């Protein structure tokens, strides 16, 4: 086999091994009070729902999207949570288990 083909194949294998290790080491982002959901920018109610789903929550319900804080209820790991998010900066201001 020509040297250029061997070099190209080894380069491809190295790239694929890096990609696989990144996928294997990926974890669900943790959510806690102080976590910023939208890089410090204002959010709309639906953005909060989407960001919570990205962090492993499911069955996300909008409880109150009026006023300064958006309040959601969602499930994660068999537990139900209530999450309050500041609409002006996307920061989680309260997170508690309910029910």
Protein Blocks (a to p, Z undefined) as FASTA:
>chain_A
ZZklmmmmmmmmmmmmmmmmmmmmpccddddehiafkgopacdfklmmmmmmmnopahia
cfblghjbdcddddeehiacdddddfklopafbdcdeZZ
